[in-house]
Amino acid sequence: MIKKLLYNLLLSSSIITAQSYAPPADQAGSTAIAKSSSVFIGWATGITVVRGPQDIAVPNSPLATAGTPADGMKGGTSGTGIVSLGDGGSAVLTFDTPISNGSGFDFAVFENGFSDTFLELAFVEVSSDGINFFRFPSHSETQTTTQIGGFGAVDCRYINNLAGKYRANFGTPFDLSDIPDNALLDKNKITHVKIIDVIGTIDPLYASYDSFGNIINEPYSTPFASGGFDLNGIGVINQNTLGNENFTSESVTLYPNPASDIIHLNSKEESSILIYDITGKIVKDLPKSNYGEITISDINSGTYIFEVTLLDKKMVKKIIIN
């Protein structure tokens, strides 16, 4: 009975708190995905950035300046680039080939945290039209009694659905199924991802709140040119060109394979054709017409994915062009 009372007292005083979520990278049960993982099939193709101040609580604080917008988009492939957002700053990344709600995680966000505990966090939102954005439901179980200092520690096991949960070179993954359905969001055609810096202060005047109304406590202040969330890229895991609506049929074929100048389509029906390279970028978009032959002499050698839409169905085939 005494032990139970002591335990309840510890709980009520927040000395004991739950550790509900996945542990750091390289530990059993972690959801971190290494940047070098083969699960990534593409990266963002465009970016716009709105910088926040280095310290939102200081009047006329200078804005964060480290990196360029392009660094935040390309860092995923080069491994070194970042763009710092500052307190409350944001970045919107775009994708020529939309992200889709596939099996498991659909994309991952990279930050450049130098350890498993120095974590600068950000909210993540998605849009299928570039206008209406929907936020992943986030949760922070980190205590809010004492402010975490500028180089203080955050336990990632207290963090869920916030970018920056993992150290540099390990992406925080996101599953589009976590976002509630909405008529204004097509989860199979995500063209925009917005990253919004979490302002780590526990001062209610400036604090950021999770989906449960909890203040999010993280390193603050960071009054440097590199203050705030340091975006290092977004890796795509699922793209809508490989969605469940695809089909194959013996009566509709593309040939020859490999091919050099011309590919034949043995169908008399009108069709539209998209040709993607292996990174998911569209290299040719052919509108609806009767295609008996497809000219490919203007496409560089390599492996491509042909997506043929015919009678409201799709056929996807991998073609080698030499």
PyMOL commands that set and color helices and strands:
alter all, ss='L'
color gray80, all
select helices_A, chain A and resi 2-12+69-78+156-158+176-178+240-242
alter helices_A, ss='H'
color red, helices_A
select strands_A, chain A and resi 33-34+42-43+46-50+83-84+90-99+107-111+122-127+134-135+139-140+159-160+170-174+190-197+230-236+254-255+262-265+271-277+282-289+293-295+302-310+313-321
alter strands_A, ss='S'
color yellow, strands_A
deselect
rebuild
show_as cartoon
